[in-house]
Amino acid sequence: MSVLYLLTLLVSLGGMVVLDWRFRLFFWRSPGRAALVLGIGVLFFLGWDLAGIGLGIFYRGETSLMTGVQLAPELPLEEFFFLTFLCYLTMNLVQGARLVQGRRATK
């Protein structure tokens, strides 16, 4: 049992927060809307994971890098943080691309 993967995900999430804060991309642009979008995204992907687990498509791989804590059968704790990171990264990328596009249009 290890927390290395979870720690890596938390550090990566921290990086997303710093980028968001620095460039006002997602939560620092509209906190309420960002929380709603992020929550819906994470719930969607958790539902997707649970459906895949129920159909026998997804399963938890064994590794010594994970905590071993499961939120549901075959659904490790780290998956929640990975999905949160994935959604946050996507929204930062979308807003960052819009920011760059807007700056190019004004030149």
Biopython code that builds the backbone (N, CA, C, O; Angstrom):
import numpy as np
from Bio.PDB.StructureBuilder import StructureBuilder

atoms = [
    (1, "MET", "N", (0.837, -1.184, 0.000)),
    (1, "MET", "CA", (0.000, 0.000, 0.000)),
    (1, "MET", "C", (0.883, 1.250, 0.000)),
    (1, "MET", "O", (1.793, 1.390, 0.818)),
    (2, "SER", "N", (0.593, 2.147, -0.932)),
    (2, "SER", "CA", (1.380, 3.364, -1.061)),
    (2, "SER", "C", (0.472, 4.523, -1.443)),
    (2, "SER", "O", (-0.623, 4.322, -1.969)),
    (3, "VAL", "N", (0.925, 5.703, -1.180)),
    (3, "VAL", "CA", (0.147, 6.890, -1.546)),
    (3, "VAL", "C", (0.811, 7.648, -2.694)),
    (3, "VAL", "O", (0.435, 8.784, -2.981)),
    (4, "LEU", "N", (1.788, 7.035, -3.350)),
    (4, "LEU", "CA", (2.552, 7.725, -4.386)),
    (4, "LEU", "C", (1.670, 8.219, -5.532)),
    (4, "LEU", "O", (1.794, 9.372, -5.946)),
    (5, "TYR", "N", (0.794, 7.378, -6.045)),
    (5, "TYR", "CA", (-0.071, 7.776, -7.157)),
    (5, "TYR", "C", (-1.045, 8.867, -6.712)),
    (5, "TYR", "O", (-1.256, 9.842, -7.433)),
    (6, "LEU", "N", (-1.633, 8.708, -5.536)),
    (6, "LEU", "CA", (-2.550, 9.720, -5.009)),
    (6, "LEU", "C", (-1.819, 11.047, -4.808)),
    (6, "LEU", "O", (-2.357, 12.105, -5.136)),
    (7, "LEU", "N", (-0.622, 11.000, -4.284)),
    (7, "LEU", "CA", (0.175, 12.207, -4.087)),
    (7, "LEU", "C", (0.484, 12.880, -5.429)),
    (7, "LEU", "O", (0.426, 14.105, -5.540)),
    (8, "THR", "N", (0.810, 12.086, -6.433)),
    (8, "THR", "CA", (1.070, 12.621, -7.775)),
    (8, "THR", "C", (-0.168, 13.312, -8.327)),
    (8, "THR", "O", (-0.071, 14.389, -8.916)),
    (9, "LEU", "N", (-1.318, 12.705, -8.142)),
    (9, "LEU", "CA", (-2.568, 13.316, -8.607)),
    (9, "LEU", "C", (-2.854, 14.620, -7.867)),
    (9, "LEU", "O", (-3.286, 15.597, -8.479)),
    (10, "LEU", "N", (-2.618, 14.642, -6.566)),
    (10, "LEU", "CA", (-2.866, 15.854, -5.781)),
    (10, "LEU", "C", (-1.911, 16.983, -6.174)),
    (10, "LEU", "O", (-2.316, 18.144, -6.237)),
    (11, "VAL", "N", (-0.652, 16.649, -6.436)),
    (11, "VAL", "CA", (0.306, 17.660, -6.898)),
    (11, "VAL", "C", (-0.120, 18.188, -8.266)),
    (11, "VAL", "O", (-0.042, 19.390, -8.519)),
    (12, "SER", "N", (-0.565, 17.305, -9.139)),
    (12, "SER", "CA", (-1.033, 17.715, -10.464)),
    (12, "SER", "C", (-2.264, 18.602, -10.358)),
    (12, "SER", "O", (-2.376, 19.598, -11.073)),
    (13, "LEU", "N", (-3.183, 18.247, -9.476)),
    (13, "LEU", "CA", (-4.354, 19.100, -9.236)),
    (13, "LEU", "C", (-3.925, 20.465, -8.705)),
    (13, "LEU", "O", (-4.490, 21.491, -9.085)),
    (14, "GLY", "N", (-2.941, 20.471, -7.840)),
    (14, "GLY", "CA", (-2.401, 21.733, -7.334)),
    (14, "GLY", "C", (-1.852, 22.593, -8.460)),
    (14, "GLY", "O", (-2.022, 23.813, -8.459)),
    (15, "GLY", "N", (-1.193, 21.956, -9.419)),
    (15, "GLY", "CA", (-0.697, 22.677, -10.585)),
    (15, "GLY", "C", (-1.824, 23.290, -11.396)),
    (15, "GLY", "O", (-1.694, 24.405, -11.901)),
    (16, "MET", "N", (-2.928, 22.568, -11.522)),
    (16, "MET", "CA", (-4.094, 23.102, -12.237)),
    (16, "MET", "C", (-4.659, 24.323, -11.514)),
    (16, "MET", "O", (-5.066, 25.297, -12.146)),
    (17, "VAL", "N", (-4.679, 24.259, -10.186)),
    (17, "VAL", "CA", (-5.184, 25.391, -9.395)),
    (17, "VAL", "C", (-4.290, 26.612, -9.596)),
    (17, "VAL", "O", (-4.785, 27.726, -9.766)),
    (18, "VAL", "N", (-2.974, 26.403, -9.576)),
    (18, "VAL", "CA", (-2.044, 27.521, -9.758)),
    (18, "VAL", "C", (-2.215, 28.146, -11.141)),
    (18, "VAL", "O", (-2.266, 29.370, -11.261)),
    (19, "LEU", "N", (-2.303, 27.320, -12.185)),
    (19, "LEU", "CA", (-2.512, 27.853, -13.540)),
    (19, "LEU", "C", (-3.845, 28.588, -13.644)),
    (19, "LEU", "O", (-3.937, 29.646, -14.266)),
    (20, "ASP", "N", (-4.861, 28.018, -13.035)),
    (20, "ASP", "CA", (-6.185, 28.646, -13.037)),
    (20, "ASP", "C", (-6.114, 30.009, -12.357)),
    (20, "ASP", "O", (-6.643, 30.993, -12.875)),
    (21, "TRP", "N", (-5.470, 30.068, -11.210)),
    (21, "TRP", "CA", (-5.340, 31.327, -10.468)),
    (21, "TRP", "C", (-4.536, 32.351, -11.262)),
    (21, "TRP", "O", (-4.923, 33.516, -11.354)),
    (22, "ARG", "N", (-3.423, 31.916, -11.830)),
    (22, "ARG", "CA", (-2.522, 32.834, -12.537)),
    (22, "ARG", "C", (-3.188, 33.470, -13.756)),
    (22, "ARG", "O", (-3.029, 34.666, -13.998)),
    (23, "PHE", "N", (-3.931, 32.675, -14.521)),
    (23, "PHE", "CA", (-4.507, 33.168, -15.775)),
    (23, "PHE", "C", (-6.016, 33.377, -15.708)),
    (23, "PHE", "O", (-6.644, 33.716, -16.711)),
    (24, "ARG", "N", (-6.605, 33.174, -14.509)),
    (24, "ARG", "CA", (-8.055, 33.358, -14.327)),
    (24, "ARG", "C", (-8.831, 32.542, -15.365)),
    (24, "ARG", "O", (-9.626, 33.086, -16.132)),
    (25, "LEU", "N", (-8.590, 31.248, -15.376)),
    (25, "LEU", "CA", (-9.129, 30.397, -16.431)),
    (25, "LEU", "C", (-10.504, 29.819, -16.129)),
    (25, "LEU", "O", (-11.384, 29.849, -16.988)),
    (26, "PHE", "N", (-10.705, 29.295, -14.929)),
    (26, "PHE", "CA", (-11.901, 28.490, -14.684)),
    (26, "PHE", "C", (-12.572, 28.915, -13.388)),
    (26, "PHE", "O", (-13.566, 29.641, -13.426)),
    (27, "PHE", "N", (-12.061, 28.486, -12.247)),
    (27, "PHE", "CA", (-12.672, 28.859, -10.968)),
    (27, "PHE", "C", (-12.497, 30.346, -10.674)),
    (27, "PHE", "O", (-13.387, 30.967, -10.093)),
    (28, "TRP", "N", (-11.378, 30.917, -11.064)),
    (28, "TRP", "CA", (-11.157, 32.337, -10.787)),
    (28, "TRP", "C", (-11.886, 33.235, -11.794)),
    (28, "TRP", "O", (-11.904, 34.455, -11.629)),
    (29, "ARG", "N", (-12.472, 32.657, -12.808)),
    (29, "ARG", "CA", (-13.272, 33.419, -13.765)),
    (29, "ARG", "C", (-14.734, 33.419, -13.333)),
    (29, "ARG", "O", (-15.392, 34.460, -13.346)),
    (30, "SER", "N", (-15.238, 32.251, -12.951)),
    (30, "SER", "CA", (-16.638, 32.120, -12.547)),
    (30, "SER", "C", (-16.764, 30.925, -11.599)),
    (30, "SER", "O", (-17.042, 29.815, -12.055)),
    (31, "PRO", "N", (-16.568, 31.123, -10.300)),
    (31, "PRO", "CA", (-16.506, 30.007, -9.348)),
    (31, "PRO", "C", (-17.743, 29.113, -9.321)),
    (31, "PRO", "O", (-17.622, 27.888, -9.303)),
    (32, "GLY", "N", (-18.922, 29.714, -9.317)),
    (32, "GLY", "CA", (-20.142, 28.908, -9.254)),
    (32, "GLY", "C", (-20.320, 28.030, -10.478)),
    (32, "GLY", "O", (-20.608, 26.838, -10.371)),
    (33, "ARG", "N", (-20.144, 28.634, -11.636)),
    (33, "ARG", "CA", (-20.280, 27.885, -12.888)),
    (33, "ARG", "C", (-19.198, 26.810, -12.988)),
    (33, "ARG", "O", (-19.461, 25.694, -13.436)),
    (34, "ALA", "N", (-17.982, 27.154, -12.568)),
    (34, "ALA", "CA", (-16.882, 26.194, -12.621)),
    (34, "ALA", "C", (-17.160, 24.987, -11.725)),
    (34, "ALA", "O", (-16.928, 23.848, -12.128)),
    (35, "ALA", "N", (-17.652, 25.232, -10.520)),
    (35, "ALA", "CA", (-17.967, 24.129, -9.601)),
    (35, "ALA", "C", (-19.042, 23.226, -10.195)),
    (35, "ALA", "O", (-18.959, 22.002, -10.089)),
    (36, "LEU", "N", (-20.045, 23.828, -10.816)),
    (36, "LEU", "CA", (-21.120, 23.056, -11.436)),
    (36, "LEU", "C", (-20.592, 22.213, -12.594)),
    (36, "LEU", "O", (-20.886, 21.021, -12.685)),
    (37, "VAL", "N", (-19.814, 22.834, -13.476)),
    (37, "VAL", "CA", (-19.269, 22.116, -14.636)),
    (37, "VAL", "C", (-18.335, 20.995, -14.189)),
    (37, "VAL", "O", (-18.414, 19.878, -14.701)),
    (38, "LEU", "N", (-17.461, 21.288, -13.244)),
    (38, "LEU", "CA", (-16.528, 20.268, -12.763)),
    (38, "LEU", "C", (-17.283, 19.124, -12.092)),
    (38, "LEU", "O", (-16.973, 17.956, -12.327)),
    (39, "GLY", "N", (-18.264, 19.447, -11.264)),
    (39, "GLY", "CA", (-19.062, 18.414, -10.594)),
    (39, "GLY", "C", (-19.807, 17.530, -11.575)),
    (39, "GLY", "O", (-19.819, 16.307, -11.433)),
    (40, "ILE", "N", (-20.430, 18.149, -12.575)),
    (40, "ILE", "CA", (-21.152, 17.372, -13.587)),
    (40, "ILE", "C", (-20.190, 16.481, -14.361)),
    (40, "ILE", "O", (-20.496, 15.320, -14.634)),
    (41, "GLY", "N", (-19.031, 17.022, -14.715)),
    (41, "GLY", "CA", (-18.042, 16.231, -15.449)),
    (41, "GLY", "C", (-17.561, 15.028, -14.659)),
    (41, "GLY", "O", (-17.493, 13.917, -15.186)),
    (42, "VAL", "N", (-17.228, 15.249, -13.396)),
    (42, "VAL", "CA", (-16.742, 14.149, -12.555)),
    (42, "VAL", "C", (-17.842, 13.109, -12.353)),
    (42, "VAL", "O", (-17.579, 11.910, -12.435)),
    (43, "LEU", "N", (-19.068, 13.554, -12.090)),
    (43, "LEU", "CA", (-20.181, 12.605, -11.925)),
    (43, "LEU", "C", (-20.439, 11.818, -13.199)),
    (43, "LEU", "O", (-20.717, 10.620, -13.143)),
    (44, "PHE", "N", (-20.349, 12.477, -14.347)),
    (44, "PHE", "CA", (-20.529, 11.782, -15.624)),
    (44, "PHE", "C", (-19.497, 10.666, -15.775)),
    (44, "PHE", "O", (-19.843, 9.527, -16.089)),
    (45, "PHE", "N", (-18.234, 11.005, -15.551)),
    (45, "PHE", "CA", (-17.185, 10.002, -15.722)),
    (45, "PHE", "C", (-17.225, 8.922, -14.643)),
    (45, "PHE", "O", (-16.876, 7.774, -14.917)),
    (46, "LEU", "N", (-17.644, 9.267, -13.419)),
    (46, "LEU", "CA", (-17.830, 8.226, -12.402)),
    (46, "LEU", "C", (-18.948, 7.275, -12.812)),
    (46, "LEU", "O", (-18.832, 6.061, -12.642)),
    (47, "GLY", "N", (-20.035, 7.833, -13.356)),
    (47, "GLY", "CA", (-21.119, 6.992, -13.872)),
    (47, "GLY", "C", (-20.639, 6.095, -14.995)),
    (47, "GLY", "O", (-20.988, 4.917, -15.060)),
    (48, "TRP", "N", (-19.840, 6.661, -15.871)),
    (48, "TRP", "CA", (-19.261, 5.902, -16.980)),
    (48, "TRP", "C", (-18.408, 4.753, -16.422)),
    (48, "TRP", "O", (-18.525, 3.613, -16.871)),
    (49, "ASP", "N", (-17.560, 5.059, -15.451)),
    (49, "ASP", "CA", (-16.725, 4.030, -14.827)),
    (49, "ASP", "C", (-17.574, 2.940, -14.186)),
    (49, "ASP", "O", (-17.311, 1.751, -14.370)),
    (50, "LEU", "N", (-18.590, 3.347, -13.435)),
    (50, "LEU", "CA", (-19.443, 2.358, -12.764)),
    (50, "LEU", "C", (-20.180, 1.488, -13.775)),
    (50, "LEU", "O", (-20.341, 0.287, -13.557)),
    (51, "ALA", "N", (-20.626, 2.082, -14.876)),
    (51, "ALA", "CA", (-21.279, 1.290, -15.928)),
    (51, "ALA", "C", (-20.285, 0.303, -16.531)),
    (51, "ALA", "O", (-20.615, -0.864, -16.743)),
    (52, "GLY", "N", (-19.080, 0.764, -16.803)),
    (52, "GLY", "CA", (-18.052, -0.120, -17.353)),
    (52, "GLY", "C", (-17.675, -1.235, -16.391)),
    (52, "GLY", "O", (-17.445, -2.371, -16.806)),
    (53, "ILE", "N", (-17.612, -0.910, -15.106)),
    (53, "ILE", "CA", (-17.318, -1.927, -14.091)),
    (53, "ILE", "C", (-18.454, -2.938, -14.036)),
    (53, "ILE", "O", (-18.220, -4.146, -13.983)),
    (54, "GLY", "N", (-19.690, -2.436, -14.047)),
    (54, "GLY", "CA", (-20.855, -3.323, -14.001)),
    (54, "GLY", "C", (-20.932, -4.259, -15.196)),
    (54, "GLY", "O", (-21.400, -5.391, -15.074)),
    (55, "LEU", "N", (-20.474, -3.788, -16.351)),
    (55, "LEU", "CA", (-20.485, -4.607, -17.566)),
    (55, "LEU", "C", (-19.243, -5.488, -17.689)),
    (55, "LEU", "O", (-19.118, -6.262, -18.638)),
    (56, "GLY", "N", (-18.336, -5.370, -16.738)),
    (56, "GLY", "CA", (-17.124, -6.181, -16.762)),
    (56, "GLY", "C", (-16.058, -5.662, -17.722)),
    (56, "GLY", "O", (-15.118, -6.384, -18.052)),
    (57, "ILE", "N", (-16.197, -4.414, -18.173)),
    (57, "ILE", "CA", (-15.231, -3.831, -19.103)),
    (57, "ILE", "C", (-14.037, -3.252, -18.350)),
    (57, "ILE", "O", (-12.890, -3.427, -18.761)),
    (58, "PHE", "N", (-14.314, -2.565, -17.249)),
    (58, "PHE", "CA", (-13.255, -1.940, -16.455)),
    (58, "PHE", "C", (-13.006, -2.764, -15.201)),
    (58, "PHE", "O", (-13.928, -3.349, -14.632)),
    (59, "TYR", "N", (-11.776, -2.801, -14.789)),
    (59, "TYR", "CA", (-11.414, -3.431, -13.526)),
    (59, "TYR", "C", (-10.203, -2.708, -12.958)),
    (59, "TYR", "O", (-9.484, -2.013, -13.676)),
    (60, "ARG", "N", (-9.992, -2.877, -11.690)),
    (60, "ARG", "CA", (-8.876, -2.213, -11.011)),
    (60, "ARG", "C", (-7.620, -3.045, -11.184)),
    (60, "ARG", "O", (-7.575, -4.215, -10.803)),
    (61, "GLY", "N", (-6.605, -2.427, -11.762)),
    (61, "GLY", "CA", (-5.325, -3.104, -11.898)),
    (61, "GLY", "C", (-4.578, -3.102, -10.574)),
    (61, "GLY", "O", (-4.646, -2.133, -9.818)),
    (62, "GLU", "N", (-3.884, -4.156, -10.302)),
    (62, "GLU", "CA", (-3.118, -4.260, -9.059)),
    (62, "GLU", "C", (-1.784, -3.537, -9.213)),
    (62, "GLU", "O", (-1.050, -3.763, -10.175)),
    (63, "THR", "N", (-1.486, -2.677, -8.267)),
    (63, "THR", "CA", (-0.205, -1.983, -8.242)),
    (63, "THR", "C", (0.134, -1.602, -6.806)),
    (63, "THR", "O", (-0.750, -1.383, -5.978)),
    (64, "SER", "N", (1.403, -1.529, -6.538)),
    (64, "SER", "CA", (1.837, -1.152, -5.187)),
    (64, "SER", "C", (1.863, 0.367, -5.013)),
    (64, "SER", "O", (2.170, 0.851, -3.924)),
    (65, "LEU", "N", (1.548, 1.125, -6.059)),
    (65, "LEU", "CA", (1.596, 2.589, -5.999)),
    (65, "LEU", "C", (0.301, 3.209, -5.489)),
    (65, "LEU", "O", (0.252, 4.412, -5.233)),
    (66, "MET", "N", (-0.743, 2.406, -5.339)),
    (66, "MET", "CA", (-2.054, 2.923, -4.938)),
    (66, "MET", "C", (-2.348, 2.584, -3.479)),
    (66, "MET", "O", (-1.740, 1.686, -2.898)),
    (67, "THR", "N", (-3.292, 3.324, -2.905)),
    (67, "THR", "CA", (-3.603, 3.161, -1.481)),
    (67, "THR", "C", (-4.309, 1.849, -1.164)),
    (67, "THR", "O", (-4.179, 1.328, -0.057)),
    (68, "GLY", "N", (-5.043, 1.322, -2.109)),
    (68, "GLY", "CA", (-5.843, 0.127, -1.851)),
    (68, "GLY", "C", (-7.244, 0.448, -1.375)),
    (68, "GLY", "O", (-8.070, -0.454, -1.235)),
    (69, "VAL", "N", (-7.529, 1.726, -1.122)),
    (69, "VAL", "CA", (-8.861, 2.157, -0.698)),
    (69, "VAL", "C", (-9.775, 2.164, -1.921)),
    (69, "VAL", "O", (-9.424, 2.700, -2.972)),
    (70, "GLN", "N", (-10.955, 1.557, -1.762)),
    (70, "GLN", "CA", (-11.907, 1.515, -2.869)),
    (70, "GLN", "C", (-13.187, 2.243, -2.483)),
    (70, "GLN", "O", (-13.710, 2.068, -1.382)),
    (71, "LEU", "N", (-13.684, 3.063, -3.408)),
    (71, "LEU", "CA", (-14.950, 3.765, -3.203)),
    (71, "LEU", "C", (-16.128, 2.840, -3.480)),
    (71, "LEU", "O", (-17.204, 2.999, -2.904)),
    (72, "ALA", "N", (-15.919, 1.889, -4.353)),
    (72, "ALA", "CA", (-16.892, 0.858, -4.726)),
    (72, "ALA", "C", (-16.069, -0.311, -5.253)),
    (72, "ALA", "O", (-14.871, -0.157, -5.492)),
    (73, "PRO", "N", (-16.682, -1.469, -5.438)),
    (73, "PRO", "CA", (-15.911, -2.581, -6.001)),
    (73, "PRO", "C", (-15.259, -2.181, -7.328)),
    (73, "PRO", "O", (-15.931, -1.681, -8.231)),
    (74, "GLU", "N", (-13.968, -2.401, -7.435)),
    (74, "GLU", "CA", (-13.169, -2.089, -8.625)),
    (74, "GLU", "C", (-13.007, -0.594, -8.897)),
    (74, "GLU", "O", (-12.525, -0.223, -9.967)),
    (75, "LEU", "N", (-13.395, 0.276, -7.957)),
    (75, "LEU", "CA", (-13.280, 1.728, -8.145)),
    (75, "LEU", "C", (-12.371, 2.300, -7.052)),
    (75, "LEU", "O", (-12.827, 2.587, -5.945)),
    (76, "PRO", "N", (-11.081, 2.462, -7.370)),
    (76, "PRO", "CA", (-10.140, 2.952, -6.357)),
    (76, "PRO", "C", (-10.334, 4.433, -6.046)),
    (76, "PRO", "O", (-10.841, 5.191, -6.873)),
    (77, "LEU", "N", (-9.932, 4.824, -4.870)),
    (77, "LEU", "CA", (-9.995, 6.217, -4.433)),
    (77, "LEU", "C", (-9.307, 7.137, -5.437)),
    (77, "LEU", "O", (-9.793, 8.232, -5.720)),
    (78, "GLU", "N", (-8.197, 6.698, -5.962)),
    (78, "GLU", "CA", (-7.422, 7.517, -6.890)),
    (78, "GLU", "C", (-8.202, 7.876, -8.147)),
    (78, "GLU", "O", (-7.932, 8.904, -8.768)),
    (79, "GLU", "N", (-9.159, 7.050, -8.529)),
    (79, "GLU", "CA", (-9.949, 7.321, -9.738)),
    (79, "GLU", "C", (-10.730, 8.624, -9.611)),
    (79, "GLU", "O", (-10.840, 9.377, -10.579)),
    (80, "PHE", "N", (-11.270, 8.893, -8.432)),
    (80, "PHE", "CA", (-11.998, 10.142, -8.215)),
    (80, "PHE", "C", (-11.086, 11.346, -8.460)),
    (80, "PHE", "O", (-11.477, 12.302, -9.130)),
    (81, "PHE", "N", (-9.881, 11.292, -7.916)),
    (81, "PHE", "CA", (-8.947, 12.407, -8.084)),
    (81, "PHE", "C", (-8.434, 12.494, -9.518)),
    (81, "PHE", "O", (-8.198, 13.590, -10.027)),
    (82, "PHE", "N", (-8.260, 11.346, -10.171)),
    (82, "PHE", "CA", (-7.861, 11.368, -11.577)),
    (82, "PHE", "C", (-8.941, 12.014, -12.437)),
    (82, "PHE", "O", (-8.638, 12.839, -13.298)),
    (83, "LEU", "N", (-10.188, 11.646, -12.209)),
    (83, "LEU", "CA", (-11.285, 12.223, -12.989)),
    (83, "LEU", "C", (-11.434, 13.717, -12.713)),
    (83, "LEU", "O", (-11.731, 14.491, -13.623)),
    (84, "THR", "N", (-11.229, 14.120, -11.472)),
    (84, "THR", "CA", (-11.264, 15.545, -11.138)),
    (84, "THR", "C", (-10.145, 16.275, -11.874)),
    (84, "THR", "O", (-10.367, 17.344, -12.444)),
    (85, "PHE", "N", (-8.949, 15.702, -11.863)),
    (85, "PHE", "CA", (-7.823, 16.293, -12.590)),
    (85, "PHE", "C", (-8.123, 16.370, -14.083)),
    (85, "PHE", "O", (-7.873, 17.398, -14.712)),
    (86, "LEU", "N", (-8.651, 15.304, -14.648)),
    (86, "LEU", "CA", (-8.958, 15.258, -16.080)),
    (86, "LEU", "C", (-9.945, 16.358, -16.469)),
    (86, "LEU", "O", (-9.736, 17.056, -17.461)),
    (87, "CYS", "N", (-11.000, 16.510, -15.703)),
    (87, "CYS", "CA", (-12.003, 17.547, -15.996)),
    (87, "CYS", "C", (-11.431, 18.946, -15.801)),
    (87, "CYS", "O", (-11.684, 19.838, -16.612)),
    (88, "TYR", "N", (-10.671, 19.143, -14.744)),
    (88, "TYR", "CA", (-10.076, 20.457, -14.472)),
    (88, "TYR", "C", (-9.077, 20.819, -15.578)),
    (88, "TYR", "O", (-9.070, 21.948, -16.068)),
    (89, "LEU", "N", (-8.243, 19.864, -15.964)),
    (89, "LEU", "CA", (-7.283, 20.073, -17.046)),
    (89, "LEU", "C", (-7.997, 20.463, -18.333)),
    (89, "LEU", "O", (-7.589, 21.402, -19.015)),
    (90, "THR", "N", (-9.058, 19.743, -18.661)),
    (90, "THR", "CA", (-9.807, 20.027, -19.884)),
    (90, "THR", "C", (-10.368, 21.439, -19.873)),
    (90, "THR", "O", (-10.261, 22.156, -20.868)),
    (91, "MET", "N", (-10.961, 21.841, -18.768)),
    (91, "MET", "CA", (-11.545, 23.180, -18.711)),
    (91, "MET", "C", (-10.467, 24.262, -18.721)),
    (91, "MET", "O", (-10.671, 25.322, -19.314)),
    (92, "ASN", "N", (-9.336, 24.019, -18.083)),
    (92, "ASN", "CA", (-8.238, 24.982, -18.162)),
    (92, "ASN", "C", (-7.726, 25.095, -19.595)),
    (92, "ASN", "O", (-7.430, 26.196, -20.061)),
    (93, "LEU", "N", (-7.620, 23.968, -20.295)),
    (93, "LEU", "CA", (-7.172, 23.996, -21.688)),
    (93, "LEU", "C", (-8.165, 24.734, -22.579)),
    (93, "LEU", "O", (-7.763, 25.528, -23.429)),
    (94, "VAL", "N", (-9.453, 24.479, -22.392)),
    (94, "VAL", "CA", (-10.480, 25.156, -23.193)),
    (94, "VAL", "C", (-10.422, 26.661, -22.952)),
    (94, "VAL", "O", (-10.389, 27.444, -23.901)),
    (95, "GLN", "N", (-10.408, 27.062, -21.695)),
    (95, "GLN", "CA", (-10.380, 28.490, -21.379)),
    (95, "GLN", "C", (-9.050, 29.124, -21.796)),
    (95, "GLN", "O", (-9.021, 30.273, -22.237)),
    (96, "GLY", "N", (-7.964, 28.388, -21.659)),
    (96, "GLY", "CA", (-6.663, 28.894, -22.099)),
    (96, "GLY", "C", (-6.627, 29.104, -23.603)),
    (96, "GLY", "O", (-6.089, 30.104, -24.079)),
    (97, "ALA", "N", (-7.199, 28.166, -24.359)),
    (97, "ALA", "CA", (-7.265, 28.309, -25.817)),
    (97, "ALA", "C", (-8.113, 29.513, -26.198)),
    (97, "ALA", "O", (-7.767, 30.249, -27.122)),
    (98, "ARG", "N", (-9.210, 29.715, -25.501)),
    (98, "ARG", "CA", (-10.053, 30.890, -25.765)),
    (98, "ARG", "C", (-9.295, 32.179, -25.469)),
    (98, "ARG", "O", (-9.404, 33.157, -26.210)),
    (99, "LEU", "N", (-8.531, 32.174, -24.389)),
    (99, "LEU", "CA", (-7.746, 33.347, -24.020)),
    (99, "LEU", "C", (-6.708, 33.668, -25.099)),
    (99, "LEU", "O", (-6.563, 34.822, -25.500)),
    (100, "VAL", "N", (-5.994, 32.653, -25.563)),
    (100, "VAL", "CA", (-4.992, 32.840, -26.616)),
    (100, "VAL", "C", (-5.665, 33.303, -27.903)),
    (100, "VAL", "O", (-5.176, 34.218, -28.566)),
    (101, "GLN", "N", (-6.770, 32.684, -28.253)),
    (101, "GLN", "CA", (-7.492, 33.060, -29.469)),
    (101, "GLN", "C", (-7.974, 34.511, -29.385)),
    (101, "GLN", "O", (-7.888, 35.249, -30.366)),
    (102, "GLY", "N", (-8.471, 34.914, -28.242)),
    (102, "GLY", "CA", (-8.922, 36.290, -28.053)),
    (102, "GLY", "C", (-7.789, 37.293, -28.178)),
    (102, "GLY", "O", (-7.969, 38.374, -28.740)),
    (103, "ARG", "N", (-6.627, 36.941, -27.658)),
    (103, "ARG", "CA", (-5.466, 37.833, -27.757)),
    (103, "ARG", "C", (-4.974, 37.940, -29.191)),
    (103, "ARG", "O", (-4.561, 39.014, -29.628)),
    (104, "ARG", "N", (-5.016, 36.835, -29.926)),
    (104, "ARG", "CA", (-4.600, 36.873, -31.333)),
    (104, "ARG", "C", (-5.564, 37.703, -32.168)),
    (104, "ARG", "O", (-5.149, 38.392, -33.099)),
    (105, "ALA", "N", (-6.844, 37.640, -31.839)),
    (105, "ALA", "CA", (-7.855, 38.374, -32.604)),
    (105, "ALA", "C", (-7.727, 39.881, -32.410)),
    (105, "ALA", "O", (-8.104, 40.658, -33.287)),
    (106, "THR", "N", (-7.192, 40.295, -31.255)),
    (106, "THR", "CA", (-7.068, 41.735, -30.993)),
    (106, "THR", "C", (-5.787, 42.327, -31.573)),
    (106, "THR", "O", (-5.617, 43.546, -31.555)),
    (107, "LYS", "N", (-4.894, 41.501, -32.081)),
    (107, "LYS", "CA", (-3.632, 42.009, -32.665)),
    (107, "LYS", "C", (-3.828, 42.482, -34.083)),
    (107, "LYS", "O", (-2.877, 42.936, -34.719)),
]
sb = StructureBuilder()
sb.init_structure("model")
sb.init_model(0)
sb.init_chain("A")
sb.init_seg("    ")
for serial, (resi, resn, name, xyz) in enumerate(atoms, 1):
    if name == "N":
        sb.init_residue(resn, " ", resi, " ")
    sb.init_atom(name, np.array(xyz, "f"), 0.0, 1.0, " ", f" {name:<3s}", serial, name[0])
structure = sb.get_structure()
